[in-house]
């Protein structure tokens, strides 16, 4: 069974940085699109960043210039480097995997809290 395990969340002051990691078990990671989404209390889950199997990236306007998504296929891992963090970035961050046949898988999430 494919699993996605996020790590790297925590408490950081505004202006600080965190790096999230998502390790995927199973095969076909290299041909799957990966992404990070987040959900703040009382809000809907929203896209933060995504990266295709070919390496193309897309970011939410709110994080452009501050966050960077990357992947290392040899390690079945996708990363989210978050710089210049703001209190409004506080949320549970979820890793998402979309396989070539359209199957979508989610991790359990990691909490990111940014204090002002």
Residue, then its C-alpha position, 0 to 999 in steps of 0.5 A: x500500500x502506498x503511503x505518504x509520510x510528511x515531516x519537517x513541520x513545527x513552530x517558527x517565528x515570522x520571517x523564519x524558514x522550514x523545510x517540509x519533506x514527503x516520503x512516498x512508498x511504493x513504485x511509480x513515484x517518478x511518473x507521478x505528479x506531487x503537490x503540497x496543500x494546506x488547511x487552516x482552521x475553519x478554512x478549506x484545503x488549498x493548493x500551495x505548490x505542485x510539481x509534475x513528473x517532468x519537473x514543471x511547478x505551479x504555486x499559489x499566488x500567496x506563496x510565490x517567491x517565498x516557497x519552493x517545491x522540489x523532488x528527488x526521484x531517487x529518494x521518492x521524496x518531495x520537498x517544500x522549502x518555506x522562507x519568509x514565513x508569515x502567521x497566515x501560513x499557519x496550517x496543516x500541510x498535506x502531501x498529495x500524489x497523483x498517479x498517471x491513471x488519476x489515483x490521488x493519495x494524501x498524507x496525514x499532514x504536518x502542522x506548521x505554526x508561525x508566530x508573530 
